[in-house]
Amino acid sequence: MATIRAQGSISKVRGALIFVEDIEAGVRFYREVLGLRLLYRTPRFVRFDATQGTSLSLVAGGVASSAPKDFRRHGVVPELIVDDLELAMHRLAAAGVRHEPVVRTAWGQFTFCWDPEGNPLQLYESAYIRPDADPERHPE
């Protein structure tokens, strides 16, 4: 039986790209509301430091939506780790950001929210449980 061999292995996910229509509104949201540090920008591309060597980037050319985009149908959501979800929720509320109720689990708590163009994000606070302690984890 033939096996598939990888020609290279993934050592890390660098970050996420979010396509936006209004790059200036995106910069304001990701800097002022979420507090990400701007690394660099061009007229059509902005990269933020998402800490620990990862980045979150905005790319011009997306399509804004007045309604939250349905991440459960489209399947991609950047996950942003926060050290204090309650404080993050206060920042979201103060900025009038749409979000779902916080979900609390044995491994942490999270919420889904949307940027000004309807792009989904997950804010996640870990409970610092080892991955092998997760009862839903499947052995590899």
N, C-alpha and C positions, 0 to 999 in steps of 0.2 A: 504494500500500500504506500502510495506517495504521500509525503508530508509537505506542508507549506512552510517554507523557511522565511523568516523576516530578514530583509536586507539591512535593516537597521533597527535599533530599539529606541523607544521613546524614553527619554530620561526625565522629562519634565514637561508640563503644559505651561507655556510661557504666559498665557493670559487669554483674554477674550476680546473680540472685535464686535463693536455695536455700531450698526449703520444707522445714521441719524440724518434727518432733513435739515434741522437748524443746529449747526455745530456750536454756535455761540450759546444757545440755551442749554445745550448738553454740557458745555464747559462749566457754566454757572452751576448747574445741578450737581455734577460730579465733584466739583471743587468745594462749593459752598454748603451744599446740603449733606453730601456723603463725606466730605472732608478729604478726598484723595489729593495727593500732591502731583501737580503738573510736572511731567518730565520734559516734554517738548511738543511743539506743534508746527504744523504747516497750515495753509489755508483749507486743506481738505482732510487733515489727519491730526489727531491729538492723542498722545500717550500719557497715561497717568501711572504713577507708582502704586501698585496694589500690594506692596510690601513683600518681603522675603523673595525678591527676584521675579515676581510676576507683575504683569501689567494689565491694564484695562484700557482699550483704545476706542476712540470714536472715529468713524470714517464717514465722510460726506457722501451723499447719494442715496441715503435711506428714505423711507416714506413714513412720515409721522401719522399717528392715529389719535383721535380724540378719546377713543375708548382703549382700555388696557388690551394689549395684544394677548391672545390666548396661548400662553406657554404650554398648556397641557396638550394642545393640538400641534404646535410647531416644534416642541421638544428641546429648545436650548435656553438655558437660564444661567447667567453668570452667578456664581455663589461667592458672596463677600463675607469673610469671617470678621466678626466684631467681638470685642472683649466684653461689651456690656450692651445686650440687646435692649434693655429697658431705656437706657440713655439714647440709643439709636432711634427707638420708637418716638421718644420726645422730640428729637430733631426732625423726624419725618412729619410728625403732627404739626410742629411749629411752621414747617414749610408747606403744609397743605398737601403732602404727598399721599396718593392712594396706596393703600396697603390692606392685606388680609389680616385677620386676627393671628396672634402668635400661637404657634403649635409647640407644645412642650412634650418632649420624649425623654426616655432614659438616657439617650446619648447627647442631648442638647435641645436647644429651642431655636425656632426660626420663624420668619415671616416672608411673604412674597410682597414686593412693592413694584411700582412702575415709575420709570423716568418720565420727563415731560412729554416724550413722544410715544408713550405707551409700551416701551421696551421693558420686559420683566427682569427683576433682580431678586435674588434670595439673600437675605441677611441672616447669618447663622452664628450662634454662640454655642460653642462646644461645652459639653459637660465633662470632657476629658476622660471618656471611657475608651479603653483599648478597643481597636476594631475587632479583635478576636472574642471580645465579650458581648458583641452584638448578637442576640439570639436569632436574627434573620440572616446573618452572614452565611454564605455558602462556601464550603471548602473548595479550594482551587484544584 
